[in-house]
Amino acid sequence: MQLFYNAELIDQSTFRFDKNEITHIIKVLRKKTGDILYITNGLGYLFEAEIILDDTRNCEVKIIKKTFFERALFHTHIAIAPTKMNDRLEWFVEKAIEIGVQEITPIICDNSERKVLKIERIQKIAIAAMKQSLQYYLPKINEPIAYQKFMQQDFVETNLYIAHCEEDTDKKHLYNLIDRQTKNIVLIGPEGDFSDKEISLAKSKDFQPVSLGHNRLRTETAALVAVHTIALKNENHGQ
C-alpha cells in the first residue's frame, strides 16, 4: 500500500490534490480513473479513495471508506540537541518516526555547536517517514527551544530521563526503568554532552539519569536507541 498525506482531509466526500501530488499521482505513478488511493490526515484517519478525475491539472477522488485508528498507548518525546551536521539530525528524525516516536523537540544547550535550526525541512522529512512507514499519526515537531526554557515546563504524569556521558552512580539502563503505556521524555545532549549545570538542573526537575549501553554513542544514535528501547519495551508485553 502507498500512503498519501493531506492535513485538510477531514469529512469531505470528494477531494482534490494539490499540484505537487497531482504530478506524482498522475505522471509518476500513472494512476487512472477507478484506481484506489490511500490517504491519511496525520490525525489517525485512513481514507480509501477512488480516482474520479485523472487530469494532469486536476486529480479528484471520491472517499469511499474512512477508518480511525487509536493512538499508541505510550508516548515517546525526545528532546535532542541539534547536531553540527544537519543530515545527522534529519537521519534521526526519519528513522525515529519509522520506529515510533511521537514528539521531537530540538533543545539548544550550553555546548551546542548548532544554535539555529529551521524546522521546515524537518517537518517534510517527518511527513515522508510517516507515509513510508504506513502510520496514521504525524509526530509533533516542536520549534527549537533553549534548554533552560524547556526545563521550565510542567511535566505532568510523564516519566523523565536524561542520557548524559558523565559517571553517575544513579544511572540505570533505560530499558529497566521504562513502564509500558506511559508518557516519557528523554533528554539527549549535544556532541560535547550536557554541561554540569544542565545535568544538575535536570536532576532538580526529577529527571532520572539513564544509560543507553556500554558504548559511547553519537547524539543522533543515542536518541534513536532511546526511541527503540521504549518501543521495544512496549512490544514485549510479557516483560
N, C-alpha and C positions, 0 to 999 in steps of 0.2 A: 504494500500500500504506500502511495506517495501522499504526503500530507501538505496542504497549503494553509496559510495563516492570513487572517484578516480580523483585526480587532473590532471592526464596525459591524460584523455579522452577529446579530442577536436573535431577532424574531421575524426577520423578513421571510417572505415566501419565495421571492426571487432576489438575485444578487448579481451585480456587475463588478468584474475585476478591474483593477487599475491597469495602466498602460504596461508597466513592467511585468505584471503577472500574465497579461494577455500574450505578450511576446513569448514568455516561457511556455504557456499552455498550448498556444496555437502553433507557433513557429518551431519551437524546440521539441516539445513533446508530441506535436501533431495530433492533438485531441480534436474530436469531431462532435457534431450534434449527436446526442444519445449516449455519449461516454459519461462515465460516473467519476466525479471528483470527491475527495475527502478534505474537509476544511475544519480548522479549529480557530476559535477566537481567543485562545490562551486563557480562558476562564473556566475550563473544564468541559466545554462542549465539543462534540464531534458532529459535524454536519455532513450528511451524504447528499450530494447534489448532482443533478443531471444537466448536462450542457444543452441549452435550448437555442443558443445562437453562437456560432463559432467564427464570426468575422474577425479578421486581424485587427480591426479597430474597436471591436466591441464583443466581449465574451460574456454572455449572460447564462446563469444557471438557475434551475428550479430546485429548491430544497425539498427533498423527498423523505428525509429522516433526520431527527435530531436526538442525540443521546448525551446525557450528562454523566460525568464521572466524578466521584467524590475525591477530594484531596487525599494525599497520603496522610497517615495518622501521625507522622513525625515531621519535624520542620528543621532543616539544616540551614543555618545562616553563617556564612563565612565572611569575617571582616579581615581583609587582606591588604597589606601594604603593596601599592603598585610596584611592579618590578622595573628595573632600569630599562630593560628592553621590552617594548610594548608587546612583541609577539609572544613572549612567555606568559604574560597575563592573559592574552587572548586565547592561548592554548589551554590554560587552566579553565577559563570560562566555558569553552566548548566542551571539554572533557567532563567537567564537574556537572554540567547540565545533563549530559548523556547519562551520567551515573545517578544523579538525583539530588541536586542542590535546589533549594527553594528561594534563597536570597543571598545576594553578594553586596558587600559594602567596601569600597576602597577606602582605606584609612591612611592618612598622612602622618607618619611617625617622625620622631627625632632623627633617626638615622636613614630616613627615606632618601634615596637618590633621585627619585622622581616625585616632584611636588605638585605637578599639574597633570590632570588626566581628563581627556574628553571621552564621554561615555557613549557617544552616538554610534561609533563602530562596535563597541562592546555590546550594545543593545541589538545591533544587527546580527552579531555572532550568536547571541542568546536565542534569537528567533530561529536562526538556521539550525542550531543544535536541538532546539525543541522539536522542530519539524523532522529532522533526520532521525531522532530517537523515538518518534511517534508518541510524544507526550502532549497532553491537552491543557497543561497549565504553564504559562510563561513565567519563569522565575523573575523575581524583582531585582533589578539592578539599580542600586541607590547611587546618588551623587557622591563624589568623594567628600570626605569629612575629616577634619583634624582629629587625631586620636583623643586629645583631651576633651573635645566637644562630644565625640562619640560616647565617651565614658560618663557623660553627664545624664544619659538617658536612664529611664526606669526600666529595668529588665524584669518584667513581671512574669512569673511562672515559667522561667527559662533557665536551663542549665548552662552555666557559664564556664568557659575553658580558655586558657591561654597556652599556646605552644611556643615556648622560648628555649634557647640553647644553653642557658646558664645551668650550672649544677644546682639542684634543688631537691632536698630530701622529701619534699611534699609531692613530688611528681609521681603520678601513676599513669599507666598506659590508658589512652583514651578509650579503647575498646572495653576495658574493665569498668569504666565509670559510666558509660552510656546506658541509660534506661530506654527501653523500647517505647515508641509512641509518645515522645516528648519533644519539646522545643529546645534547640541547642544553638548556642553561639560559640564559635571557635575563633580566637584571635590568632592571626598569622603575621609575623613581623617581616620587616624588610631584609635585604641581603646582609645588613650589619646587625641584625637582630633588634629586639626591643631594648631601649635604654633601661638602666636600673630604675630610674624614676617611673617609667611606664609600667614595668613589672610590679613595682610596689603599689602603684595606683590600681592596677588590675586586681591585685590581691585584696586591697582595701574594699573593692567593689564585689568581693566574693567570687572572683574568677579563680578556678582551680588550675594550677599548673599541670600540664599533661605532657606525656611522652608519646611520640608517634613511631617509636622504634629506636634501635641502637645506632643507625646510620645518621649522619648529618645530612639534611635534605635542603635543597633549594627552596625558596619561598613558594613557588608555584607547585612543586612536588609535594611539599608539606601540606599545602592546602588541599590538594587532590587526595592525599592519603586520609586526611580528616573526613572529607566527604564520603570516601569509600568505606571508611571504618564505621561511620554512623549508618550508612545504607546497609552494610553487611550485618550489623547488629540487629537491625530491624527486619532483615530477611531470615535470620536464624531464630525462628520462633521458639525453638526448644531450649535455647541457651540463655 
